[in-house]
């Protein structure tokens, strides 16, 4: 019959196990709790791994040894599922095995424990092996307990009355382990979904391919660098595993709003559209044909016609160069102003400009390929990111993902968007995300509107944005450059 004290320990163990979500800590808590309940000297926890039982946690109090529980399994070969091994037999039959003295047992092969005793000087005597199974009957592993102790600390057989409470706690342990497994599977499915959504955005455009993946890799390496640096300086790490995961997920999702941006804007490689360029080519050809007709009619001198031919060809070539230039210089603007003043007479006798007002407006864009209207559409992807992520019910440990992801274009001086945040209202995570996003945009070789620039030039631009313009965090920008996190190890 279960004593009141045993019932209290069973209930206490159940409450404790149900609250732990880290598998390594949970397994260690399970073995410690069951060993305390059984009042024994040693114990081992095995979990099913394929067609064998793998050592996960081992404790021997009298020897002061403890292995496992830190993410690394004990360095021991797994136990094959063969009936001559007591742990395998317990697992296969799914029933508790109680042995008073392993040296007297002929039912199972105890050569392993006996060999261990000869090496360490330990003496294995009594043993209790309990299967772990969930309420559905699914077997997860076994717990092997060694050397029950009486009140004076002497080795005794495991009392029969302890089997039921031990089986009860072991059953609760199996449920707790299964729940952790389920949560891990759910997290993995969610992370897979996040990566798929991000990849879908990148795959919409060959010019944005792998942007989020590159950023996530850089961010992971940068966070490792920051933590290692803090430890070297005797400080606490800056980014816990959970905080790191939260930021990495923000990186994966930061551009999800681009799914709604028209490709003609997102993939725009030049200032002029293909239709605009074709119209300019046809217009220049029309000017040449009109000149040829006038020349044939004697209305235009041959030398003037030859000059016109050369001017239109040069104008067409120059316009196409400006359309795809990385930056429009003052000299280009002066030339465009001159071209804008040129006119010709069409076949109906109407005067027409060599380039239209719309074409001129696009060509005079100093940097990039987008007009103000197109840029507003493009910038709206951040608001769409926020709107889309608002539909996801993030768990508490991912509660900042939406906010961080939707703030990656904010600048410390308040010049960013969409909320024009500034200073302390922009957390460190967003500052890191922004630095990495800008850096990848500068060095990326797959952008339609510019070639990728050398790393050192990109770092110089980041430094300017941080230390001259006040847009980026100076300390984080310097640490980013120091980390070389864009380099694969």
Residue pairs with C-beta under 8 A, 6 or more apart in sequence:
1 161
2 10
2 161
2 164
2 165
3 161
6 37
6 162
6 165
7 165
9 33
9 36
9 37
9 165
9 169
10 37
10 165
10 168
10 169
10 172
13 33
13 34
13 37
13 169
13 172
14 169
14 172
16 29
16 33
17 26
17 29
17 30
17 33
17 172
17 173
17 176
18 172
18 175
18 176
20 26
20 29
20 176
20 180
21 180
21 183
22 180
23 177
23 180
23 181
23 184
24 68
24 69
24 70
24 71
25 69
26 176
26 177
26 180
27 45
27 47
27 56
27 57
27 68
27 69
27 177
28 57
28 68
28 69
30 45
30 57
30 143
30 173
30 176
30 177
31 43
31 44
31 45
31 57
31 59
31 143
32 59
33 169
33 173
34 43
34 130
34 143
34 145
34 166
34 169
34 170
34 173
35 42
35 43
35 59
35 61
35 145
37 162
37 165
37 166
37 169
38 128
38 145
38 148
38 158
38 162
38 166
39 148
39 149
40 126
40 128
40 145
40 146
40 147
40 148
40 149
40 158
41 60
41 61
41 62
41 146
41 147
41 149
41 155
42 58
42 59
42 60
42 61
42 62
42 122
42 124
42 145
42 146
42 147
43 57
43 58
43 59
43 143
43 144
43 145
43 146
44 55
44 57
44 58
44 59
44 143
44 144
44 146
45 55
45 56
45 57
45 58
45 68
45 141
45 142
45 143
45 144
46 53
46 54
46 55
46 56
46 79
46 87
46 91
46 141
46 142
46 143
46 144
47 53
47 54
47 56
47 140
47 141
47 177
48 54
48 91
48 139
48 140
48 141
49 78
51 80
51 81
52 78
52 79
52 80
52 81
53 78
53 79
53 81
53 87
53 88
53 91
53 141
53 142
54 73
54 78
54 79
55 68
55 73
55 74
55 76
55 78
55 79
56 68
56 69
56 73
56 74
56 141
57 67
57 68
57 69
57 74
58 65
58 66
58 67
58 68
58 74
59 65
59 66
60 66
60 122
60 146
62 122
63 120
63 122
67 74
67 75
68 74
79 85
79 87
79 88
80 88
81 88
81 91
81 92
82 88
83 89
83 92
84 108
84 109
85 108
85 109
86 97
86 99
86 108
86 110
86 127
86 129
86 144
87 129
87 142
87 144
89 97
89 108
90 96
90 97
90 129
90 130
90 131
90 142
91 131
91 139
91 141
91 142
93 131
94 131
94 133
94 137
94 139
95 131
96 128
96 129
96 130
96 131
96 163
96 166
96 167
97 127
97 128
97 129
98 127
98 128
98 157
98 158
98 160
98 163
99 105
99 108
99 126
99 127
99 128
100 125
100 126
100 157
101 125
101 126
101 157
102 110
102 113
102 114
102 124
102 125
102 126
102 127
103 110
103 114
103 125
110 124
113 124
113 146
114 124
116 122
116 124
117 123
117 124
123 147
123 155
124 146
124 147
125 146
125 147
125 155
126 146
126 147
126 148
126 155
126 156
126 157
126 158
127 144
127 145
127 146
127 147
127 158
128 144
128 145
128 148
128 158
128 162
128 163
128 166
129 142
129 143
129 144
129 145
130 142
130 143
130 145
130 163
130 166
130 167
130 170
131 139
131 141
131 142
131 170
132 139
132 140
132 141
132 142
132 143
132 170
132 171
132 173
132 174
132 177
133 139
133 140
133 171
133 174
134 140
134 171
134 174
134 175
134 178
135 171
135 175
138 178
140 174
140 177
140 178
141 177
143 170
143 173
145 158
145 166
147 155
148 155
148 156
148 157
148 158
148 159
148 162
149 155
149 156
150 156
191 249
194 249
194 252
194 253
195 252
197 252
197 253
197 256
198 212
198 213
198 252
198 253
198 255
198 256
199 212
199 213
200 259
201 208
201 212
201 255
201 256
201 258
201 259
202 208
202 209
202 210
202 211
202 212
202 213
202 255
203 209
204 258
204 259
204 263
204 266
205 263
205 266
205 267
206 267
206 446
207 266
207 267
207 269
207 446
207 447
207 448
208 255
208 258
208 266
208 446
209 446
210 446
211 255
211 440
211 441
211 444
211 446
212 251
212 252
212 254
212 255
214 440
214 444
214 486
215 251
215 254
215 433
215 436
215 437
215 440
216 248
216 251
216 252
217 488
218 436
218 439
218 440
218 485
218 486
219 247
219 248
219 251
219 432
219 433
219 436
219 485
220 244
220 248
221 483
221 485
221 489
222 432
222 436
222 479
222 480
222 483
222 485
223 238
223 239
223 244
223 247
223 432
225 479
225 482
225 483
225 485
226 238
226 239
226 479
226 483
227 237
227 238
227 239
229 479
230 236
230 237
230 238
231 237
239 247
242 397
243 429
245 397
245 398
246 397
246 398
246 399
246 400
246 401
246 404
246 429
247 404
247 429
247 432
247 433
249 398
249 401
250 400
250 401
250 404
250 405
250 408
250 429
250 433
251 405
251 433
251 436
253 385
253 389
253 401
253 405
254 385
254 404
254 405
254 406
254 408
254 433
254 437
255 381
255 385
256 384
256 385
256 388
256 389
256 405
257 380
257 381
257 382
257 383
257 384
257 385
257 386
257 387
257 388
258 266
258 381
258 384
259 384
259 388
260 380
260 381
260 384
261 377
261 378
261 380
261 381
262 377
264 273
265 370
265 374
265 377
265 378
266 378
267 448
268 369
268 370
268 374
268 448
268 449
269 324
269 369
269 448
269 449
270 277
270 323
270 324
270 369
270 449
271 322
271 323
271 324
271 362
271 363
271 365
271 369
272 280
272 319
272 323
272 359
272 362
272 363
276 358
276 359
276 362
277 320
277 323
279 359
280 316
280 319
280 355
280 359
281 316
283 352
283 354
283 355
284 312
284 313
284 315
284 316
284 354
286 344
286 346
287 308
287 312
287 344
287 354
288 308
288 309
288 312
290 344
290 345
290 346
290 347
291 300
291 304
291 305
291 308
291 309
292 305
294 300
294 305
295 301
295 302
295 304
295 305
300 308
315 339
315 342
315 354
318 335
318 339
319 339
319 355
319 359
319 363
322 328
322 332
322 336
322 363
323 362
323 363
325 332
326 367
326 449
326 450
326 451
327 366
327 367
328 363
328 364
328 365
328 366
328 367
333 364
336 355
336 360
336 363
336 364
339 354
339 355
340 353
340 354
340 355
340 360
342 353
342 354
343 351
343 352
343 353
343 354
344 351
344 352
344 354
345 351
345 352
346 352
355 363
361 371
362 371
365 371
368 375
368 449
369 448
369 449
370 378
379 409
379 417
379 418
380 418
382 406
382 407
382 408
382 409
382 417
382 418
383 406
383 418
385 405
385 406
386 402
386 405
386 406
386 418
389 401
389 402
389 405
389 406
390 402
392 402
394 401
394 402
400 427
400 429
404 427
404 429
404 430
404 433
405 433
406 418
407 419
407 421
407 426
407 430
407 433
408 430
408 433
408 434
408 437
409 416
409 417
409 418
409 434
409 437
410 416
410 417
410 419
410 420
410 421
410 422
410 426
410 430
410 434
411 422
411 434
411 471
411 472
412 422
412 423
412 426
412 431
412 470
412 471
412 472
412 473
413 422
413 469
413 470
413 471
414 420
414 421
414 422
414 423
415 471
416 434
416 471
428 473
428 476
431 472
431 473
431 476
432 476
432 480
434 472
435 462
435 472
435 473
435 476
435 477
435 480
436 480
438 461
438 462
438 465
438 472
439 458
439 459
439 462
439 480
439 486
440 486
441 447
442 452
442 453
442 457
442 458
442 461
442 462
443 452
443 453
443 454
443 455
443 458
443 486
444 452
445 451
445 452
446 452
455 486
459 481
462 472
462 477
462 480
462 481
463 477
463 478
463 481
465 471
465 472
465 477
466 472
466 473
466 474
466 477
466 478
467 474
467 477
